[in-house]
């Protein structure tokens, strides 16, 4: 399976939310809940989006967390 990362304009939002998470931890459950609801909603409406795109969204989010954590540790 080929995971698509940075595939649309929302990728910037995913990275921003990830970068915000080390400072505002409640963002994490909100983001995961959002992704789960989006997945379920599209599945019910038969607008199936491939699972690899959701995995890519999560990778974008975790990239934001990793980058911001590294920046805060270095400075």
C-alpha positions in Angstrom: 0.0 0.0 0.0 1.3 3.4 -1.0 0.5 6.0 1.6 -0.2 9.5 0.3 1.3 12.2 2.5 0.8 16.0 1.8 -1.8 15.2 -0.8 -4.1 18.2 -0.4 -4.4 21.7 1.2 -5.6 20.2 4.4 -2.2 18.8 5.0 -1.1 22.2 6.3 -3.9 22.1 8.8 -2.9 18.6 10.0 0.7 19.8 10.5 -0.4 22.9 12.3 -2.6 20.9 14.6 0.2 18.5 15.3 2.6 21.4 16.0 0.0 22.8 18.4 -0.5 19.6 20.3 2.7 19.7 22.6 1.4 23.0 23.9 -2.3 22.1 24.0 -2.6 18.4 24.7 -6.4 18.2 24.3 -5.9 18.8 20.6 -4.9 15.1 20.2 -8.2 13.5 21.2 -10.1 16.1 19.3 -8.1 15.4 16.1 -8.4 11.6 16.4 -12.1 12.0 17.0 -12.4 14.3 13.9 -10.6 11.7 11.7 -12.8 8.9 13.1 -16.0 10.8 12.4 -14.8 11.8 8.9 -14.0 8.2 8.2 -17.4 6.9 9.5 -19.4 9.6 7.8 -17.8 9.0 4.4 -18.2 5.2 4.8 -21.9 5.6 5.6 -22.5 7.9 2.6 -20.6 5.6 0.3 -18.0 8.3 -0.5 -15.3 5.9 0.3 -11.9 7.4 0.8 -9.1 5.0 0.8 -7.6 4.0 4.2 -4.1 5.1 3.0 -5.3 8.7 2.8 -6.3 8.6 6.5 -3.0 7.0 7.4 -1.4 9.9 5.4 -3.4 12.4 7.4 -2.2 10.8 10.7 1.4 10.9 9.5 1.1 14.6 8.7 -0.3 15.2 12.2 2.5 13.2 13.8 5.1 15.0 11.7 3.8 18.3 13.1 4.1 16.9 16.6 7.7 15.6 16.0 8.9 18.8 14.3 7.6 21.1 17.1 8.9 18.8 19.8 12.4 18.8 18.2 12.3 22.6 17.9 11.3 23.1 21.6 14.0 20.6 22.7 16.7 22.3 20.7 15.9 25.8 21.7 
